[in-house]
Amino acid sequence: MKNIIFSILLVLISFNGYSQTTKVLNGNKEEKFIRVDSTTGLTYYKNKLYTGVYEEYHENGQLRMKGSYLNGKEDGVWESYYENGQLSEKGSYNNGKEDGVYVGYYENGQLWRIGSYLNGKEDGVWEEYHKNGQLSLKFSFLNGEKNGVLEDYFSNGQLSSKGSYLNGKEDGVWEHYRDNGKRLGKGSFLKGKEEGVWEFYHENGLLELKGSFLNGEKNGVWEHYHDNGQLSSKGSYLNGKKDGVWEYYNEDGTLNENPISGD
């Protein structure tokens, strides 16, 4: 629906003469009589709040957008179209606010996005799809903010990441995967910031990196590992910066004799 909102914004701009598309009201080409109040966003026709159908056409004559106004506000079903005539987006308004099911499509007609609005805000489960039809994203909104589990998928159907939102911010355990299904990393968020132990893995599945966050910054001991499982480096962070002496190791496990102090 955000794209439809942007398209309607372009419509409002076009009312002032900046668009090359054709605009039609109640079957008549009368855009010169339309005015949009820049403060309230209300649409006027011949200095009266407009009620009726609005249509806009691409330069090639194909319908670009169609919807209705009631007392100067978007109301009812609005649709936008690609130049090839394929439906791009469809959603509904109630008293100038998005309300109800929204559906978006790729230019080839494949489903791109589907979800719902309630009183102008995203609400409930939303899904997005790759062009090949595979699920790309699945997440939930509550009162316009992401809440609950989010799942992100690669175009081959493999899970890319999974975690939770609370009041629009990442919260709780998050897991990340490679496109072959192998794990990439895992850790936790607290109010949108990394918190606690995080781990990341090499392509072969062995541990690559392990350390802790505090309020979104690296704190405490961090360990890096070679892809053969041998320790690569070990040291501490304080408030996001290296602190104290770090030790570095070769792939065979022997100590690198050049320890480096933190910044």
C-alpha positions as MATLAB code, in Angstrom:
seq = 'MKNIIFSILLVLISFNGYSQTTKVLNGNKEEKFIRVDSTTGLTYYKNKLYTGVYEEYHENGQLRMKGSYLNGKEDGVWESYYENGQLSEKGSYNNGKEDGVYVGYYENGQLWRIGSYLNGKEDGVWEEYHKNGQLSLKFSFLNGEKNGVLEDYFSNGQLSSKGSYLNGKEDGVWEHYRDNGKRLGKGSFLKGKEEGVWEFYHENGLLELKGSFLNGEKNGVWEHYHDNGQLSSKGSYLNGKKDGVWEYYNEDGTLNENPISGD';
ca = [
       0.000    0.000    0.000;
       2.924    2.325    0.533;
       3.514    2.314   -3.229;
      -0.117    3.181   -3.837;
       0.245    6.007   -1.331;
       3.293    7.244   -3.226;
       1.379    6.946   -6.496;
      -1.499    8.956   -5.061;
       1.019   11.553   -3.931;
       2.204   11.752   -7.528;
      -1.420   12.133   -8.548;
      -1.791   15.073   -6.194;
       1.362   16.630   -7.630;
       0.025   16.017  -11.125;
      -3.091   17.985  -10.243;
      -0.817   21.007  -10.202;
       0.378   20.390  -13.755;
       3.611   18.389  -13.403;
       2.498   15.066  -14.932;
       2.348   13.987  -18.572;
      -0.385   11.442  -17.822;
      -4.059   12.005  -18.549;
      -6.406   12.547  -15.597;
     -10.152   11.990  -15.733;
     -12.873   12.802  -13.182;
     -16.273   11.145  -13.458;
     -15.553   10.439  -17.098;
     -14.437   13.978  -17.945;
     -10.936   15.303  -18.547;
     -11.081   18.235  -16.144;
      -7.832   18.281  -14.175;
      -7.511   22.042  -14.512;
     -10.378   22.439  -12.049;
      -8.748   20.310   -9.369;
      -6.928   21.722   -6.369;
      -5.270   19.971   -3.432;
      -4.929   21.753   -0.107;
      -1.240   21.482    0.824;
      -2.059   21.625    4.546;
      -4.989   19.220    4.886;
      -4.368   17.064    1.816;
      -8.027   17.399    0.881;
      -8.892   17.375   -2.805;
     -11.139   20.071   -4.267;
     -12.980   20.255   -7.584;
     -14.119   23.717   -8.647;
     -13.438   24.871   -5.079;
     -15.667   22.189   -3.529;
     -14.555   19.021   -1.762;
     -14.440   16.434   -4.506;
     -16.656   13.349   -4.484;
     -16.452   10.939   -7.378;
     -14.231    8.696   -9.469;
     -10.635    9.542  -10.362;
      -8.781    7.912  -13.263;
      -5.302    8.463  -14.599;
      -3.849    7.025  -17.815;
      -0.339    6.265  -19.042;
       0.911    8.044  -22.151;
       0.194    4.869  -24.127;
      -3.477    5.105  -23.150;
      -3.432    2.286  -20.612;
      -5.134    2.903  -17.291;
      -2.553    3.895  -14.666;
      -4.725    4.446  -11.588;
      -8.352    4.369  -10.594;
     -10.094    5.217   -7.330;
     -12.751    7.303   -5.643;
     -12.958   10.348   -3.428;
     -15.585   11.135   -0.837;
     -15.686   14.678    0.522;
     -12.121   15.286   -0.645;
     -10.643   12.087    0.805;
      -9.682    8.791   -0.800;
     -12.469    6.302   -0.193;
     -13.152    2.796   -1.398;
     -11.022    0.661   -3.709;
      -7.939    2.115   -5.410;
      -6.020    0.292   -8.146;
      -2.814    1.076  -10.020;
      -1.572   -0.536  -13.238;
       1.640   -1.034  -15.186;
       1.938    0.337  -18.720;
       1.322   -3.168  -20.075;
      -2.119   -3.170  -18.444;
      -1.155   -5.573  -15.661;
      -2.525   -4.762  -12.212;
       0.231   -3.344   -9.994;
      -1.528   -2.698   -6.674;
      -4.985   -2.884   -5.174;
      -6.114   -1.593   -1.809;
      -8.916    0.217   -0.037;
      -9.376    3.502    1.789;
     -11.851    4.572    4.427;
     -12.168    8.288    5.080;
      -8.727    8.975    3.627;
      -6.909    6.154    5.449;
      -5.798    2.764    4.178;
      -8.148    0.076    5.433;
      -8.518   -3.556    4.503;
      -6.558   -5.931    2.280;
      -3.665   -4.669    0.147;
      -2.207   -6.694   -2.729;
       0.810   -5.833   -4.897;
       2.014   -7.588   -8.052;
       5.101   -7.811  -10.209;
       4.794   -6.607  -13.791;
       4.416  -10.216  -14.962;
       1.352  -10.673  -12.757;
       3.136  -12.664  -10.062;
       2.104  -11.854   -6.489;
       4.617   -9.568   -4.767;
       3.053   -8.485   -1.476;
      -0.143   -9.050    0.491;
      -1.326   -7.772    3.855;
      -3.916   -5.666    5.625;
      -4.375   -2.163    6.974;
      -6.512   -1.001    9.851;
      -7.277    2.690   10.243;
      -4.267    3.726    8.169;
      -1.705    1.378    9.735;
      -0.363   -2.046    8.791;
      -2.080   -4.746   10.806;
      -1.788   -8.510   11.003;
       0.267  -10.867    8.847;
       2.079   -9.580    5.744;
       3.824  -11.686    3.117;
       6.227  -10.836    0.299;
       7.264  -13.116   -2.557;
      10.213  -13.497   -4.895;
       9.582  -13.195   -8.630;
       9.757  -16.978   -8.929;
       6.794  -17.318   -6.555;
       8.775  -18.428   -3.522;
       7.952  -16.781   -0.203;
      10.436  -13.984    0.552;
       9.219  -12.470    3.824;
       6.547  -13.213    6.379;
       5.970  -10.879    9.308;
       3.244   -9.328   11.454;
       2.190   -5.813   12.360;
       0.313   -4.447   15.317;
      -0.866   -0.855   15.158;
       1.599   -0.086   12.365;
       4.660   -1.612   14.047;
       6.295   -4.966   13.441;
       5.372   -7.385   16.201;
       5.941  -11.098   16.431;
       7.971  -13.521   14.339;
       9.656  -12.487   11.083;
      10.859  -15.066    8.575;
      13.083  -14.201    5.616;
      13.643  -16.696    2.778;
      16.026  -17.064   -0.141;
      14.552  -17.427   -3.627;
      15.327  -21.169   -3.479;
      12.973  -21.549   -0.507;
      15.675  -21.896    2.142;
      15.227  -19.925    5.351;
      17.571  -16.923    5.480;
      16.749  -15.525    8.919;
      14.170  -15.848   11.655;
      13.532  -13.691   14.686;
      11.015  -11.608   16.579;
       9.949   -7.984   16.809;
       8.401   -6.199   19.752;
       6.931   -2.729   19.259;
       8.789   -2.309   15.978;
      12.214   -3.382   17.253;
      14.107   -6.670   17.084;
      13.708   -8.527   20.344;
      14.667  -12.029   21.402;
      16.621  -14.747   19.586;
      17.522  -14.330   15.902;
      18.928  -17.044   13.656;
      20.616  -16.604   10.259;
      21.280  -19.219    7.572;
      23.103  -19.630    4.272;
      21.219  -20.365    1.064;
      22.235  -24.023    1.350;
      20.473  -24.329    4.698;
      23.583  -24.279    6.849;
      23.570  -21.963    9.840;
      25.353  -18.620    9.566;
      24.852  -17.073   12.974;
      22.597  -16.646   15.980;
      22.153  -14.241   18.857;
      19.669  -12.082   20.717;
      18.302   -8.562   20.558;
      16.865   -6.415   23.314;
      14.785   -3.414   22.236;
      16.454   -3.324   18.820;
      20.052   -3.751   19.973;
      22.274   -6.833   20.083;
      22.469   -8.261   23.590;
      24.275  -11.244   25.049;
      26.248  -13.940   23.248;
      26.371  -14.065   19.442;
      27.897  -16.852   17.371;
      28.784  -17.027   13.677;
      29.834  -20.049   11.652;
      32.064  -20.945    8.715;
      30.552  -22.519    5.604;
      31.706  -25.915    6.856;
      29.574  -25.455    9.968;
      32.419  -24.898   12.424;
      32.374  -21.925   14.790;
      33.974  -18.811   13.275;
      33.243  -16.071   15.816;
      31.822  -15.868   19.328;
      31.386  -12.914   21.635;
      29.006  -10.794   23.680;
      27.121   -7.559   23.177;
      25.895   -5.104   25.756;
      23.363   -2.519   24.660;
      24.347   -3.004   21.013;
      28.125   -2.775   21.532;
      30.752   -5.495   21.753;
      31.710   -6.126   25.358;
      33.732   -8.845   27.015;
      35.707  -11.709   25.496;
      35.549  -12.383   21.752;
      37.029  -15.427   20.031;
      37.726  -16.003   16.333;
      38.372  -19.444   14.868;
      40.015  -20.747   11.698;
      37.835  -22.920    9.462;
      39.714  -25.995   10.754;
      38.402  -25.311   14.257;
      41.647  -23.894   15.663;
      41.481  -20.672   17.643;
      42.510  -17.682   15.496;
      42.357  -14.811   17.981;
      41.097  -13.999   21.442;
      40.658  -10.722   23.276;
      38.254   -8.315   24.914;
      36.050   -5.407   23.927;
      34.913   -2.563   26.112;
      32.091   -0.319   24.891;
      32.585   -1.478   21.319;
      36.385   -1.062   21.185;
      39.214   -3.520   21.574;
      40.586   -3.474   25.105;
      43.794   -4.912   26.460;
      46.044   -7.549   24.917;
      44.805   -9.785   22.129;
      46.312  -13.155   21.295;
      46.585  -14.447   17.745;
      47.083  -18.049   16.646;
      48.143  -19.808   13.482;
      46.018  -22.475   11.773;
      48.139  -25.192   13.366;
      47.298  -23.862   16.842;
      50.684  -22.289   17.556;
      50.770  -18.856   19.109;
      51.503  -15.917   16.860;
      54.360  -14.191   18.669;
      53.097  -10.676   17.887;
      50.252   -9.939   20.330;
      48.535   -6.626   19.645;
      47.085   -4.288   22.260;
      43.578   -3.041   21.734;
      42.779    0.445   20.458;
];
